[in-house]
Amino acid sequence: MFKNPISLLKEKVTQYIQLKFELIRLEIIERLVNVMGYFAFIMIAIFLTFTFSLFVFFAIAESLKVLFNSYVYGYLATAGIILVICIITGMLSKKIIRFFAGKMAELLTKNNHIDDDDENADQ
């Protein structure tokens, strides 16, 4: 009728370890989902920015075509503008990479445990 205290303790410890592993697994899944969502957002933003920029540059080229009275000079001037933007982006690449690396590190190391909130509420 009564269980051995050692076997009861063994069951509780086993249950505790299983719950801890499940908690860790769920936290890893949560962080991976956050990172994947961030990647999806970045990819969509890049696509939309590229599409928007493409049409803006076509509009600039057509406007410069009228200004220069030449298709060639209008599109060459637009290509020059794009080249300057690419050079500026290349010069700022370390800052851009650090920004995204910081965001990724923040997503992966975010500490939002439910246990911590419960412990703080008890105090």
PyMOL commands that place a pseudoatom at each C-alpha (Angstrom):
pseudoatom trace, name=CA, resn=MET, resi=1, chain=A, elem=C, hetatm=0, pos=[0.000, 0.000, 0.000]
pseudoatom trace, name=CA, resn=PHE, resi=2, chain=A, elem=C, hetatm=0, pos=[2.774, 2.422, 0.882]
pseudoatom trace, name=CA, resn=LYS, resi=3, chain=A, elem=C, hetatm=0, pos=[5.562, 2.899, -1.610]
pseudoatom trace, name=CA, resn=ASN, resi=4, chain=A, elem=C, hetatm=0, pos=[9.173, 2.784, -0.716]
pseudoatom trace, name=CA, resn=PRO, resi=5, chain=A, elem=C, hetatm=0, pos=[10.364, 6.401, -0.086]
pseudoatom trace, name=CA, resn=ILE, resi=6, chain=A, elem=C, hetatm=0, pos=[13.430, 5.856, -2.249]
pseudoatom trace, name=CA, resn=SER, resi=7, chain=A, elem=C, hetatm=0, pos=[11.389, 4.643, -5.218]
pseudoatom trace, name=CA, resn=LEU, resi=8, chain=A, elem=C, hetatm=0, pos=[8.979, 7.546, -4.703]
pseudoatom trace, name=CA, resn=LEU, resi=9, chain=A, elem=C, hetatm=0, pos=[11.928, 9.962, -4.677]
pseudoatom trace, name=CA, resn=LYS, resi=10, chain=A, elem=C, hetatm=0, pos=[13.330, 8.278, -7.782]
pseudoatom trace, name=CA, resn=GLU, resi=11, chain=A, elem=C, hetatm=0, pos=[10.007, 8.765, -9.600]
pseudoatom trace, name=CA, resn=LYS, resi=12, chain=A, elem=C, hetatm=0, pos=[9.832, 12.425, -8.592]
pseudoatom trace, name=CA, resn=VAL, resi=13, chain=A, elem=C, hetatm=0, pos=[13.432, 13.087, -9.679]
pseudoatom trace, name=CA, resn=THR, resi=14, chain=A, elem=C, hetatm=0, pos=[12.814, 11.319, -12.997]
pseudoatom trace, name=CA, resn=GLN, resi=15, chain=A, elem=C, hetatm=0, pos=[9.640, 13.334, -13.535]
pseudoatom trace, name=CA, resn=TYR, resi=16, chain=A, elem=C, hetatm=0, pos=[11.471, 16.562, -12.652]
pseudoatom trace, name=CA, resn=ILE, resi=17, chain=A, elem=C, hetatm=0, pos=[14.295, 15.810, -15.116]
pseudoatom trace, name=CA, resn=GLN, resi=18, chain=A, elem=C, hetatm=0, pos=[11.816, 14.970, -17.869]
pseudoatom trace, name=CA, resn=LEU, resi=19, chain=A, elem=C, hetatm=0, pos=[9.955, 18.226, -17.281]
pseudoatom trace, name=CA, resn=LYS, resi=20, chain=A, elem=C, hetatm=0, pos=[13.211, 20.216, -17.334]
pseudoatom trace, name=CA, resn=PHE, resi=21, chain=A, elem=C, hetatm=0, pos=[14.220, 18.615, -20.649]
pseudoatom trace, name=CA, resn=GLU, resi=22, chain=A, elem=C, hetatm=0, pos=[10.778, 19.381, -22.073]
pseudoatom trace, name=CA, resn=LEU, resi=23, chain=A, elem=C, hetatm=0, pos=[11.078, 23.006, -20.918]
pseudoatom trace, name=CA, resn=ILE, resi=24, chain=A, elem=C, hetatm=0, pos=[14.505, 23.343, -22.517]
pseudoatom trace, name=CA, resn=ARG, resi=25, chain=A, elem=C, hetatm=0, pos=[13.211, 21.779, -25.742]
pseudoatom trace, name=CA, resn=LEU, resi=26, chain=A, elem=C, hetatm=0, pos=[10.288, 24.200, -25.849]
pseudoatom trace, name=CA, resn=GLU, resi=27, chain=A, elem=C, hetatm=0, pos=[12.573, 27.190, -25.198]
pseudoatom trace, name=CA, resn=ILE, resi=28, chain=A, elem=C, hetatm=0, pos=[14.841, 26.113, -28.063]
pseudoatom trace, name=CA, resn=ILE, resi=29, chain=A, elem=C, hetatm=0, pos=[11.842, 25.744, -30.350]
pseudoatom trace, name=CA, resn=GLU, resi=30, chain=A, elem=C, hetatm=0, pos=[10.582, 29.191, -29.314]
pseudoatom trace, name=CA, resn=ARG, resi=31, chain=A, elem=C, hetatm=0, pos=[13.922, 30.821, -30.077]
pseudoatom trace, name=CA, resn=LEU, resi=32, chain=A, elem=C, hetatm=0, pos=[14.247, 29.039, -33.415]
pseudoatom trace, name=CA, resn=VAL, resi=33, chain=A, elem=C, hetatm=0, pos=[10.741, 30.101, -34.399]
pseudoatom trace, name=CA, resn=ASN, resi=34, chain=A, elem=C, hetatm=0, pos=[11.576, 33.706, -33.475]
pseudoatom trace, name=CA, resn=VAL, resi=35, chain=A, elem=C, hetatm=0, pos=[14.743, 33.568, -35.579]
pseudoatom trace, name=CA, resn=MET, resi=36, chain=A, elem=C, hetatm=0, pos=[12.913, 31.996, -38.507]
pseudoatom trace, name=CA, resn=GLY, resi=37, chain=A, elem=C, hetatm=0, pos=[10.203, 34.656, -38.278]
pseudoatom trace, name=CA, resn=TYR, resi=38, chain=A, elem=C, hetatm=0, pos=[12.867, 37.355, -38.246]
pseudoatom trace, name=CA, resn=PHE, resi=39, chain=A, elem=C, hetatm=0, pos=[14.512, 35.826, -41.332]
pseudoatom trace, name=CA, resn=ALA, resi=40, chain=A, elem=C, hetatm=0, pos=[11.156, 35.665, -43.113]
pseudoatom trace, name=CA, resn=PHE, resi=41, chain=A, elem=C, hetatm=0, pos=[10.483, 39.303, -42.245]
pseudoatom trace, name=CA, resn=ILE, resi=42, chain=A, elem=C, hetatm=0, pos=[13.927, 40.352, -43.529]
pseudoatom trace, name=CA, resn=MET, resi=43, chain=A, elem=C, hetatm=0, pos=[13.476, 38.406, -46.773]
pseudoatom trace, name=CA, resn=ILE, resi=44, chain=A, elem=C, hetatm=0, pos=[10.054, 39.962, -47.407]
pseudoatom trace, name=CA, resn=ALA, resi=45, chain=A, elem=C, hetatm=0, pos=[11.401, 43.428, -46.570]
pseudoatom trace, name=CA, resn=ILE, resi=46, chain=A, elem=C, hetatm=0, pos=[14.340, 42.954, -48.959]
pseudoatom trace, name=CA, resn=PHE, resi=47, chain=A, elem=C, hetatm=0, pos=[12.018, 41.812, -51.743]
pseudoatom trace, name=CA, resn=LEU, resi=48, chain=A, elem=C, hetatm=0, pos=[9.638, 44.739, -51.250]
pseudoatom trace, name=CA, resn=THR, resi=49, chain=A, elem=C, hetatm=0, pos=[12.508, 47.226, -51.016]
pseudoatom trace, name=CA, resn=PHE, resi=50, chain=A, elem=C, hetatm=0, pos=[14.071, 45.839, -54.186]
pseudoatom trace, name=CA, resn=THR, resi=51, chain=A, elem=C, hetatm=0, pos=[10.774, 46.011, -56.068]
pseudoatom trace, name=CA, resn=PHE, resi=52, chain=A, elem=C, hetatm=0, pos=[10.068, 49.542, -54.864]
pseudoatom trace, name=CA, resn=SER, resi=53, chain=A, elem=C, hetatm=0, pos=[13.612, 50.658, -55.712]
pseudoatom trace, name=CA, resn=LEU, resi=54, chain=A, elem=C, hetatm=0, pos=[13.392, 49.141, -59.186]
pseudoatom trace, name=CA, resn=PHE, resi=55, chain=A, elem=C, hetatm=0, pos=[10.343, 51.196, -60.085]
pseudoatom trace, name=CA, resn=VAL, resi=56, chain=A, elem=C, hetatm=0, pos=[11.752, 54.343, -58.464]
pseudoatom trace, name=CA, resn=PHE, resi=57, chain=A, elem=C, hetatm=0, pos=[14.949, 53.994, -60.480]
pseudoatom trace, name=CA, resn=PHE, resi=58, chain=A, elem=C, hetatm=0, pos=[12.951, 53.480, -63.675]
pseudoatom trace, name=CA, resn=ALA, resi=59, chain=A, elem=C, hetatm=0, pos=[11.037, 56.670, -62.876]
pseudoatom trace, name=CA, resn=ILE, resi=60, chain=A, elem=C, hetatm=0, pos=[14.291, 58.542, -62.206]
pseudoatom trace, name=CA, resn=ALA, resi=61, chain=A, elem=C, hetatm=0, pos=[15.757, 57.229, -65.458]
pseudoatom trace, name=CA, resn=GLU, resi=62, chain=A, elem=C, hetatm=0, pos=[12.723, 58.360, -67.418]
pseudoatom trace, name=CA, resn=SER, resi=63, chain=A, elem=C, hetatm=0, pos=[12.804, 61.774, -65.734]
pseudoatom trace, name=CA, resn=LEU, resi=64, chain=A, elem=C, hetatm=0, pos=[16.505, 62.189, -66.475]
pseudoatom trace, name=CA, resn=LYS, resi=65, chain=A, elem=C, hetatm=0, pos=[15.880, 61.034, -70.048]
pseudoatom trace, name=CA, resn=VAL, resi=66, chain=A, elem=C, hetatm=0, pos=[13.615, 64.037, -70.530]
pseudoatom trace, name=CA, resn=LEU, resi=67, chain=A, elem=C, hetatm=0, pos=[16.123, 66.327, -68.786]
pseudoatom trace, name=CA, resn=PHE, resi=68, chain=A, elem=C, hetatm=0, pos=[19.089, 65.135, -70.893]
pseudoatom trace, name=CA, resn=ASN, resi=69, chain=A, elem=C, hetatm=0, pos=[17.046, 64.575, -74.065]
pseudoatom trace, name=CA, resn=SER, resi=70, chain=A, elem=C, hetatm=0, pos=[18.672, 61.133, -74.368]
pseudoatom trace, name=CA, resn=TYR, resi=71, chain=A, elem=C, hetatm=0, pos=[17.743, 57.653, -73.233]
pseudoatom trace, name=CA, resn=VAL, resi=72, chain=A, elem=C, hetatm=0, pos=[21.384, 56.721, -72.842]
pseudoatom trace, name=CA, resn=TYR, resi=73, chain=A, elem=C, hetatm=0, pos=[22.341, 59.644, -70.596]
pseudoatom trace, name=CA, resn=GLY, resi=74, chain=A, elem=C, hetatm=0, pos=[19.200, 59.264, -68.496]
pseudoatom trace, name=CA, resn=TYR, resi=75, chain=A, elem=C, hetatm=0, pos=[19.875, 55.608, -67.800]
pseudoatom trace, name=CA, resn=LEU, resi=76, chain=A, elem=C, hetatm=0, pos=[23.616, 56.170, -67.330]
pseudoatom trace, name=CA, resn=ALA, resi=77, chain=A, elem=C, hetatm=0, pos=[22.919, 58.889, -64.764]
pseudoatom trace, name=CA, resn=THR, resi=78, chain=A, elem=C, hetatm=0, pos=[20.555, 56.501, -62.975]
pseudoatom trace, name=CA, resn=ALA, resi=79, chain=A, elem=C, hetatm=0, pos=[23.230, 53.801, -63.055]
pseudoatom trace, name=CA, resn=GLY, resi=80, chain=A, elem=C, hetatm=0, pos=[25.615, 56.329, -61.497]
pseudoatom trace, name=CA, resn=ILE, resi=81, chain=A, elem=C, hetatm=0, pos=[23.126, 57.001, -58.702]
pseudoatom trace, name=CA, resn=ILE, resi=82, chain=A, elem=C, hetatm=0, pos=[22.781, 53.248, -58.077]
pseudoatom trace, name=CA, resn=LEU, resi=83, chain=A, elem=C, hetatm=0, pos=[26.579, 52.907, -58.055]
pseudoatom trace, name=CA, resn=VAL, resi=84, chain=A, elem=C, hetatm=0, pos=[26.924, 55.661, -55.439]
pseudoatom trace, name=CA, resn=ILE, resi=85, chain=A, elem=C, hetatm=0, pos=[24.272, 53.941, -53.289]
pseudoatom trace, name=CA, resn=CYS, resi=86, chain=A, elem=C, hetatm=0, pos=[26.123, 50.619, -53.628]
pseudoatom trace, name=CA, resn=ILE, resi=87, chain=A, elem=C, hetatm=0, pos=[29.427, 52.236, -52.609]
pseudoatom trace, name=CA, resn=ILE, resi=88, chain=A, elem=C, hetatm=0, pos=[27.818, 53.863, -49.557]
pseudoatom trace, name=CA, resn=THR, resi=89, chain=A, elem=C, hetatm=0, pos=[26.214, 50.532, -48.620]
pseudoatom trace, name=CA, resn=GLY, resi=90, chain=A, elem=C, hetatm=0, pos=[29.589, 48.800, -49.006]
pseudoatom trace, name=CA, resn=MET, resi=91, chain=A, elem=C, hetatm=0, pos=[31.235, 51.371, -46.760]
pseudoatom trace, name=CA, resn=LEU, resi=92, chain=A, elem=C, hetatm=0, pos=[28.528, 50.880, -44.113]
pseudoatom trace, name=CA, resn=SER, resi=93, chain=A, elem=C, hetatm=0, pos=[28.512, 47.083, -44.415]
pseudoatom trace, name=CA, resn=LYS, resi=94, chain=A, elem=C, hetatm=0, pos=[30.207, 46.486, -41.044]
pseudoatom trace, name=CA, resn=LYS, resi=95, chain=A, elem=C, hetatm=0, pos=[27.580, 48.582, -39.256]
pseudoatom trace, name=CA, resn=ILE, resi=96, chain=A, elem=C, hetatm=0, pos=[24.775, 46.832, -41.125]
pseudoatom trace, name=CA, resn=ILE, resi=97, chain=A, elem=C, hetatm=0, pos=[26.210, 43.392, -40.313]
pseudoatom trace, name=CA, resn=ARG, resi=98, chain=A, elem=C, hetatm=0, pos=[26.650, 44.332, -36.642]
pseudoatom trace, name=CA, resn=PHE, resi=99, chain=A, elem=C, hetatm=0, pos=[23.064, 45.558, -36.497]
pseudoatom trace, name=CA, resn=PHE, resi=100, chain=A, elem=C, hetatm=0, pos=[21.637, 42.289, -37.822]
pseudoatom trace, name=CA, resn=ALA, resi=101, chain=A, elem=C, hetatm=0, pos=[24.081, 40.194, -35.777]
pseudoatom trace, name=CA, resn=GLY, resi=102, chain=A, elem=C, hetatm=0, pos=[22.987, 42.086, -32.661]
pseudoatom trace, name=CA, resn=LYS, resi=103, chain=A, elem=C, hetatm=0, pos=[19.335, 41.440, -33.462]
pseudoatom trace, name=CA, resn=MET, resi=104, chain=A, elem=C, hetatm=0, pos=[20.032, 37.732, -33.992]
pseudoatom trace, name=CA, resn=ALA, resi=105, chain=A, elem=C, hetatm=0, pos=[21.996, 37.511, -30.731]
pseudoatom trace, name=CA, resn=GLU, resi=106, chain=A, elem=C, hetatm=0, pos=[19.158, 39.287, -28.927]
pseudoatom trace, name=CA, resn=LEU, resi=107, chain=A, elem=C, hetatm=0, pos=[16.608, 36.854, -30.331]
pseudoatom trace, name=CA, resn=LEU, resi=108, chain=A, elem=C, hetatm=0, pos=[18.711, 33.836, -29.424]
pseudoatom trace, name=CA, resn=THR, resi=109, chain=A, elem=C, hetatm=0, pos=[19.632, 34.966, -25.906]
pseudoatom trace, name=CA, resn=LYS, resi=110, chain=A, elem=C, hetatm=0, pos=[16.350, 36.581, -24.894]
pseudoatom trace, name=CA, resn=ASN, resi=111, chain=A, elem=C, hetatm=0, pos=[15.581, 35.555, -21.325]
pseudoatom trace, name=CA, resn=ASN, resi=112, chain=A, elem=C, hetatm=0, pos=[11.843, 35.354, -20.780]
pseudoatom trace, name=CA, resn=HIS, resi=113, chain=A, elem=C, hetatm=0, pos=[11.380, 32.430, -18.419]
pseudoatom trace, name=CA, resn=ILE, resi=114, chain=A, elem=C, hetatm=0, pos=[8.014, 31.943, -16.793]
pseudoatom trace, name=CA, resn=ASP, resi=115, chain=A, elem=C, hetatm=0, pos=[9.800, 30.601, -13.695]
pseudoatom trace, name=CA, resn=ASP, resi=116, chain=A, elem=C, hetatm=0, pos=[11.573, 33.946, -13.188]
pseudoatom trace, name=CA, resn=ASP, resi=117, chain=A, elem=C, hetatm=0, pos=[8.271, 35.819, -13.241]
pseudoatom trace, name=CA, resn=ASP, resi=118, chain=A, elem=C, hetatm=0, pos=[6.780, 33.417, -10.691]
pseudoatom trace, name=CA, resn=GLU, resi=119, chain=A, elem=C, hetatm=0, pos=[9.783, 33.785, -8.369]
pseudoatom trace, name=CA, resn=ASN, resi=120, chain=A, elem=C, hetatm=0, pos=[9.636, 37.595, -8.545]
pseudoatom trace, name=CA, resn=ALA, resi=121, chain=A, elem=C, hetatm=0, pos=[5.901, 37.570, -7.799]
pseudoatom trace, name=CA, resn=ASP, resi=122, chain=A, elem=C, hetatm=0, pos=[6.469, 35.522, -4.637]
pseudoatom trace, name=CA, resn=GLN, resi=123, chain=A, elem=C, hetatm=0, pos=[8.934, 38.048, -3.186]
for i in range(1, 123): cmd.bond("trace and resi %d" % i, "trace and resi %d" % (i + 1))
show_as sticks, trace
zoom trace
